Amino acid sequence: MALNQKRIAPPSDDRRWKLVDATMRRYGYSSQAVIETLHTIQEVFGNISAESLAYVSGSLNVPPSKVYGVATFYNHFNMAPLGEHVLSVCTGTACYVKGSGQVVDWIKEEYGLEPGQTTPDNKLSFMVARCVGACGLAPVIMLDGEVVGRLSVDEMKKRIKEWISYDK
């Protein structure tokens, strides 16, 4: 920590903040620790809250706008708690050309969810990813992190319906 930087207290007494502090300490409270610190927060809390953004900003002496910009730029970071199950559709070029855009539109219509939204019962979160790095499997959906690819649009819809109804 820089000599002239004053240590700020975590947002709460939650012990998970010690893990966040350990990440910042490992990087010497450098402004370059923003991404790694946000990864730790995401991992231990499940999402990145406004209070955690403020804590990172103050602890690393980085403008709040920069921390927010990093958190909202990367798809990995969630600014709100996710549902029990997460459906993510890749919208990268290869996947989009092979029909993932049609799947996104269908999910919006079928389940009334926009990308980034969670059902009121917190059972399902719908996400889109710019690219999941599995272009050879296009189009790709991820069901709770399981990559599912090489399906037609109709097969993807069927698989999603089965996956969602399986949990009910």
N, C-alpha and C positions, 0 to 999 in steps of 0.2 A: 504494500500500500504506500502511495506517495506520502512523503513526510508531512506535507501541508494538507493532506486530505483527512477529514474527520470521519471516523467510523460511524455509520448510521445503524440503527436497530432494525431488525427484520420486522415485517408487517404484523407478525403475531408470535406467540410462544410456541407455535407448532415446531416440533423437532426436525421436520423435514427441511427447514430453513438452514440447518447446519450443513446439510448436503450441498445446498446452493452456495453457502459461504465457502465450503471446501473447494468448490469449482473455481470461484473467483480468486481465492487465495492461491490455488495451484497456478493460475495465470498471472499472479502478481497484481491483481486488481487492475489490470491493463484494460484499456478500452477495446482491445482486440478480443477480450473474453466474452463479448456480448452473445455471440451465437452459442458458444459452449454453455454459458450460464442459462440461456433460454432453453437449451436442450435439457439441462438438468431440471429446470422448473417444470417443463412439459412432462418429463419422465416421472417426477415424484408427486406432482399435483394433478396431472392429467390435462391441464390446460394452463394458459398464461393469462392471469387476471390483471386488471388495471393496477392493483396494488403491487403486484410483482414487477410490472414494468417500471413503476416509480422506484422500487427498491433497487433494481438493477441500474437504473439511471443514476441514482444517488451514490450507490456503492462503487460504480465504475467511473463516475464523473463523466458521463456521456449524456448529451442532451436527450430529454424524453422523446423528442420527435425521431431521433435516430434509432433508439431502442424500439419504439413503436413501428418504425419503418421496417426494421429487420424482422420483427415478429409477424408483421402482416405480409411481408414479401414472400416468405417461404411457406409452401403448402404444409410442411410438417407441423408447424405451430398452430395450435387451436386457441382461439381467443375466448371460447366458451366451452363449458363441459360437454363432452360427447355422450351420446346415448350408449346404452348397453351393447349395441351392435353398430358397426360402422360399414356402410356401403360406399365404396369409392369407385368412380368411373374415370378412367384415363381419357383425357381429351387431347392428348398429343396428336401430332399430325397423322401418324400411321393409324392410330386407333380411330381418330375422327373420320378419316377416309373410309375406314371399314365399318362405320356405323355407330360409334359410341355417342355421337351427337343425337342420334335417334333414340338411344337408350336414355340419355339425360332428359330429353323432352318427354319420353314415356313415363319416367319416374316422377317428373313434375306433375303430369296429368293424373297418373294412377294413384300416387300417394300424397299429392298436394305439398310436396317438399321442394324447396329451392336449394341449390347447392349451399352447403354450410348450415342448413337447418336440421333440427332434431324434432322428432314427433313429440307432442305434448306429454306423452307417457314416458318419455326418455328411453324408449326401447330402441329407436333407430335414428342414426345420424346419416345424412346424405352428403357426401363430399365429391368434389371433382379434383383431379390432379392434372397438372399441365403435362406431365409425363412420368411414368413409373419405371422407365428404362427397360421395358420388356416389349420392344417394338416388334420383335419376331413372333410374338404371340398375339398380335393385334387382331381384333380389339380386346382390350383387357378391362376386367372389373376386379375389384378386391373386396372380398367378403370377410370382414374381421381380419384383415391382413393376408388372407389366402389369395394368391394371384390365380385368377381364372381367365384363360384366354383361348383363342382360336375357336370361338363360337360365333354362330350367325347372330344377328340382332334378335331373331325370334328365340333362339336357344338361350341367349343372355337373359331375355325377359322371363323365360320359363325358369331358369336357374334362380333368378332373383326372387320370383314368386315362391318357389319351393323353399328357399333359404329363409325368407321372411315368415312364411306360414309354419315352418318347422319349429320356430321359437314360440309360437302362440300356444 
